[in-house]
Each structure stands twice: as structure tokens, then as C-alpha cells.
Amino acid sequence: MYGFTTTLVGTTFDHALARTIAALKGEGFGVLSDIDVQHAMKEKLGLDMRPYRILGACNPPLAHQALEAVPDIGLLLPCNVIVREEAPERVVVGFLDPQIMVNLVARAEVKTVADEAELRLRRVCENLGGSTTRST
């Protein structure tokens, strides 16, 4: 298992994206990067696809703790969140499970950070509503 998702029904992609960014902010996360996959696929490959964004979410105090414990953990940061349109008015918001870091690093200090990050991201997921599932 590498993440968890919620599916929002009866909303536009843009509204779901804005709600996701606001919910992340409410839990202390900023968005350091915003990759527009739909645009990149069109520009680089000439392919049309539904809206799809990858948000690099960062909670600075948690990131600092992780970087202090393991300086190279930046390879695993920030926390990725996807917002993708599955069908008209059906948007999936997915979150990488921060426990993945713990599995790769196996350090107690990182476990503490991952536990807090996971709690916050799960609250974001719950606050968005929709039906929540665990990804594989």
C-alpha cells in the first residue's frame, strides 16, 4: 500500500483542486510544486488527457525535522498529492502515505514525522469528503 484517496462526485476539477489546496493549507501544508500533467502530455507528446495535477505539499516544521534526522530524505519529500479528473464531475484526490518514508529509512525520528504527516494528510482527505479508499 502506498497511499489513500478520496473521490469527489458532483464537482468540477478546478473546484476540487482549490478545495484540496485550501484543505492542505488548513493542516499547515503549502504547495511547493504544481505539475500540470495534462498540459505536459499535450505539449510534449501531443496527447489529450483529462485534467491531472501533482501537488508537492510541504509542512515546513515536519520537513525540517525529517531533514535534520536524515539529510538525504529530501529524495522522498515533499508529500505528493494528486488531483485527477476520472470523469466529468468525478475527481479523485490521492495522497502518498508518509509511512513509505519510514519503510525506506527505518529511523525513529522519521517515524515520528511520518506519523504526524499522515495524521494531517488523512484529515485533509476526510475534510474533502467523498468516498475514501486505500490505494495499492
N, C-alpha and C positions, 0 to 999 in steps of 0.2 A: 504494500500500500504506500502510495506516495503523496496523497492529497485528499482533499474533500471538496465538494461542490454544492452549490445550490442552484436550482433552476427557477427563474422568474418568468411568470406567464402573464400576458396582458400588458406588457411594457415594451417600449422601444429600446433599441440598443443604446442610443445616446442617453436616455433616461437611466438605464441600468448602469452605464458607465459612470455617470455623475453620482448616482446613489452609492456606488461602490467606493469611489474616491472619497466621498463625504464620510462614509462609514469607517473607512480606513483612518481618516483624519481624526474621527471621534475616539479611536483607540490609540492615538499617538503615532500613527504611521504617515509619513509623507511619501509621495511618489517621486522617486529619483529618476526613473526612466519610464517611457511610454512608447512601446514599439507597436506601430500600426502594421500588423502582419498583412491585412487586406491590401493596403497601399503598396507595401513592399513586393508582394506577389504580383500585383498588377504591373508595377514599374519594372521589376527585374525579370519576370517570366511571362508577362502578358496574360496572366491568369486572373479570371474573375472568381472571387470567393465572397462569402458572407463576412460581415464585419468581425474582426478578431483583433484584440489588443492584449499585449503582455505588459503588465504594470510591475515595475520594480519597486516594491514597497519597503520602506525602511523606518524603523523606530530607532532614532539615534542613540538613546541610552542603552538599549539592548544590543545594538550593533557594536557600540563601544565596548561593552562588557565582553562580547564574543571575540572582538579583535584583540583585546588585552589578554585574553586567555590563550588564544591561538591566532597569531598574526596572519597566517595564511588562510584563515577561514573566510576571508574575503572572496575566495573562489566559490563559496557557497551562498554568498549574500548578493543582493538583497533577497527578501522573500518575494517570490514570483506569484502574481495573481493574474489569472486570465479572465477576460470578459469576451464571450463569443456568442454571436447570434446563431442559434441552432435552427430556427425557423422564424418567420415573421411573428413578432410579439412573444418570442420564446428565447430567453437569453440565459446562458449558463455562466456562472461565476465560479471559478475554481481557485483553490489555494494550495500551494505546496505545503505539505506538513513539515514544520520546522524540526520535527523529530528525526528527519532524514539526516540533518547535521550531526545529531548525536550518534546515529548509527555509523557514520563515516569517521568521526573524530574520537569518540569514546573518551570524553573528558568531563568530569563532574561539573566544571564551571560552565561548559557549553550546555549541559543538560538543564541547568537552572535557567539559562537564557532561552533555550528552546521551549521549555515548559511555559514560561511567561508569554513568549511569542505565540505559541499555539493557543493558549487561553484567549489572547486578544484577537487572533485571527478567527477563531471559532465564534467569538462574539460578533465579529463583523459579519460572518456568514449567517449567523442566526438573525442578526438585525436586518439583513436584507430580505428575510422571509423566504418564501419559495420552499421547494422540497429539497432537503439536504441528503446527500449521499456521500459515501466514501469511495474514492477512485482506486483503481488498481494499477 
